[in-house]
Amino acid sequence: MYPVSDRFLARIAESHQVATEVQLFLTDGRVLPLEHTGGSVQVDRSQAIRRTCTVTIADPTLIPRTPTDQLAVYGARLRIARGVYYGDGSTETVPLGVFRLDEVGGDVNDGPVTLQGKDLAAVVQDDKLTAPWLASGTVVSAVTALVQRSLADAEVTSTIVDTAIGRRIFDVEADPWAACQEIAAAAGAEVYFNADGVAVIATLPDIATASPVWDIEAGESGVYIRANRGMSSAGVHNGVLARGENTADNVAPVSALVTDSDPNSPTYWGGPYGRRPRFYSSPTLITTNACTAAATLLLAQAKAPNASGDISSLPNPALEPGDILRLIHPDSSRELQQAASFTVPLTRDGDFPISTISAKEDA
């Protein structure tokens, strides 16, 4: 969860006035506040572009008519934030993302005008390779090079143990953002742009060991509205075979199979659940140890329970995908769930649905 004060978390559970900010970053360096009447930010870790936004404004004169107008879709960006007003006149806001402005449209006479944007991964994704690209070195250095190829001033941060990769040549017309994901997968990680517009290389938090960051509790002082839950075995694997073959480095094929070896685990390899392997291959893997490391990290995700949930709560703009949530139901039963996607409204009365993964009981 984005760092916020305890006062902030207490405030969002109360009746309060919402503070929202939309800033327009022009290509000439100017930053202008944008008066808005509504909108939302959608966050979904299953999508290549994790954050997208919709903003509505009332003034139809802002509809661009030339490529140089303020809201023209030729390089302008939006920075969006939501927070709370406190009774003492102070405010606390958290960022919801930095977005490339992609679409502007509306009734030219009466409005409203709708703005749509995507996070900065879209800039990397659209900058398709016009010449073969050699990725080498380590996961962090290779991903950083690809991101900064398109966004020279981009900040790239990593929370993983950096891993050496084999040389990988990506062909002309390849998607550089998909290449970043492939390289990160060699370390069992993912790449995304966070709420501050920073590119992050990280692994999905393990619900079995990570601490919950937010309590969604039923009751008078809680934020719980309703919740559904389901479970499926689809997509749950108890073994990962990682393979690498790199002709560029003249390296012989290597592989490693890592399985759930805990006989007390419900997904024990060869137990009642059977054997359900997942396969992963990449030229970035050039040693058996690298294959083992990648397979071990991928197995932690692959064997996680395929539990899903749909929660509705009072909005928390500080939430991030992967956050562990503690649900306390009206009957006082408790469970942990992991946020996967949600939509943050830019209005006070907007709903806040959260889709979750990897639920488990919380004693």
C-alpha positions, 0 to 999 in steps of 0.5 A: 500500500502506498505510504499513508498516515494512520489518520488517513486510514481512519478518515476514509472509514468516516464520512469525509470530503474527498480531495482530488487533483488532476494535473496536466503536463504539457510538452513545453514544460508547463504544469496546469491544474485541470478542473474536473467533474469526475472520472476514475482510475482502473488498476489491474495487475493482469493487464500489460498496461496496469493503470488506465484513467478516465477523467471528465471535464465540463468545459467543451472549449478544451476539446483540441482542434489543432495538434498544439492545443493543451489537450492534444494527444501528442505527448501531454500527460496527466498526474492524478491523485485522491485523498481526504480533507481533514476537519482542520483544513489540511489535506492528505492525498496519494497519487493514482498514476502518471498517464499518457493522454491518449483520447479526448472527446465530447459534445463541442457545444455542451460537453462534458469532455472525456479524457482517457489515458494509459500509464507510461508502460504504453510509451514503452509498448508502442516504441516497437523495435526498429532494429534487433535489440540485444538484452544481456547482463542482469535482469535489472540492467536489461529491463532498465535499458529497455525502459530508458530506451523509450523514456530516457528520464524514467526511474527504474527501481527493483526489489528483487535479488538481481539475476544474470541472464543469457544474451537474448536478441529481440527482433524488429517489430518486437514489443519492448514492454513484452520483452521487459516482462520476459526478462523479469520472468527469469527472476520470477518477477514482473515489471509495472509502473507504479502510482508515482510513474516509476518502473518497478521490478518486483515479485508478487507478495506471498500471501502465506508470509506477507503481512496484511496492510489493510483491514476491511471490517464489517461494522459501524467503524469499518469499510466493509460493504459486501464480499463474494468468494470462490475457488477453482483448481484451474491454473494451480500447478505443483511443478515448474519445468524451466528450460533455457537454450541460448544459441547466441552464447553457444550454450547447451540446453539446460533445464530444472524441474522444481516441484511441491515436495511438502507431503503436508501440502494440498498440492504435493507433487504426486499426492492426491492432487496429482502432477500438474506441471507448468512450463517456462522457457527463455534464452535468458536461462543459461545455467541449471542454477538459473533454471532452478532459481526461476522455477522455484520463484515461479512455483511459489506463484503457480501453486498459490490457491486459485481463490478469487473474490469480489469485495466492495468497500469504501474507497482506499486510494492508497491500495496497490495490486498485490496488497494483502487484505484482512477481511472481517465478515459480519459473522466475525470470520476472518480471511486474507485476500490479495488485491488484484484489480480495483477502480478508484473513483474521483467522486465521493459516492463512487463504488470501490470494487476489488477483485482478489486472488489467493484467498486463505483463512486467517486464524 
